[in-house]
Amino acid sequence: MREINDLINVGDPAWPLLAQELSGTHVPVEVLPVDTEIARVSLLQLQISARSTLGGIVLNCGGLLVDSGWLRIFGSLILQL
């Protein structure tokens, strides 16, 4: 099992590129606020790094509401379901 610092401290995190792509879509995308503690626990449970797309979403947002909530992508809120 990898430690949280190994999952978070990566040389090429996915979030900056994801955030850039999300800001340039033709449909509205709302990035839900992140709870840092829940995000870290979620990432540790999933054992994925912040370098991956899913890891970037889990670590940096509570979820994404695409096209006014028509599509919901859960981030670190997965523990609260």
N, C-alpha and C positions, 0 to 999 in steps of 0.2 A: 504494500500500500504506500503510495507516494504522499509526502507531506504537503501541506497547503502552500508553503513557500515555493516548492518545486513546481506547483501547478500555476501559481500566479506570476512568479518572476521569470518570464520568458522573454527571449530576445526580440520576438516579432509577434506581439499580441494581435489578435484578430479585430478587436473593437475599433481602433481608429479607421480602418478600411470599411468595416461594417457601418459605422456611423456616417461616413462620407457617402456610401451607397444609399443608405436610408434617407438622407437629406435630399437626394437627387431623384427620388421616385415621382411618378406622375399621379400616384394615389397618396392620400395622407397617411402618415405613419406616426403614431404617438408612442414615444418611449416612456414606459412607466418608471416611476422612481424606484431606485434600488435600496434595499436594506443591506448595508455592507456585511453585517454579521451573518444574515441569512444567506447572502450570496456566497460567502466563503464556506459555510457549512455545506451548501448545495454542491459547490464545486468539488469539495473534498469527498462527499458521498458519491458523486458521479465519477470521480477519478479521471477527469478530463482537464486538459490544460487550457489556459487563456489564449493559447495560440490557435485553438480550434474555433470554428464558427459558433458551435453550441457553447463552448466554454466562455467565449467573449460575451454572448448574450446573457448567460447565467450570472457572470461576474459583474456585468455593467448595467443591467436593467432588470426591473421586476417583470418585464414582459413587453411585448409589442402589440399594439392594436393597429391593424392594417385596415384601411378603408373604413374608418369610423367604427371599428370593432367587428367588421364582417369576418375577419380572420384574426384569431388571437394566438399569439405565440408566447408561451410562458417562459419566463426567465427564472430568476431566483425565487419566484412566488410558488414554486412547485411544492415546497414544504407546507404551504398554507392551504392546500386543497382539501 
